[in-house]
Amino acid sequence: MRRTNVKARTLSAIPEGAFVEILRDARSSGSESKPQYASFNAMQNNNSAVIATVGGGTTGLIPSNASFVSITSSVATKQVSLPAATAGKILRLLCLVNGCEVISAVAADKLNTVVIGATNEGPLTAGTLYTLVYDGVDNWVCTGADADGVVETPITPNIL
């Protein structure tokens, strides 16, 4: 593994997905032992707010760097668009009121194995927290839980 020394005063200065090692100088604790390391993969929490639109464009586009998305929708038939993603991308979506529909900016993308990039849309219920994980083969695996933690029946996308 190639190592690069980077000094960062805040976690926001560390790129998402970067492998990070933190060195704790043992001398500061009065110990004669070797320095201690802690390793982890950096995950930035990037909150975004989007407004569902007819067709999911403009304000309905979910930013590619988003991790938690609050969705405002005036009616349940408006849409938000999932971004292009790489394997392992995790998004959490919360439609605050009225519900909305989720589609994808990528024509081949699927939601729970049903195409949502061109012909279908996935209905999101207001007040349900959805977790979407991109599996790297054109599919977003989506699960939802309400405010009480009750897991929702898996979403089945329907025709636009």
Number of C-alpha atoms within 10 A of each C-alpha: 4 3 8 8 7 9 8 9 8 7 11 13 11 17 13 14 11 12 15 18 15 10 11 13 14 13 11 9 9 8 10 9 10 10 12 11 11 9 10 11 12 16 15 17 12 13 13 15 19 20 21 29 22 13 17 22 15 14 15 24 22 29 18 13 16 19 20 20 20 17 23 22 23 13 15 17 19 21 29 29 26 23 18 16 19 14 13 12 17 18 22 18 23 22 25 16 16 17 24 26 27 25 29 26 18 17 14 15 25 24 25 18 14 19 24 28 20 16 14 20 27 25 19 23 22 18 17 23 24 23 18 22 20 21 15 13 11 20 21 28 17 20 18 22 16 15 9 7 10 10 14 14 9 11 19 14 22 14 10 13
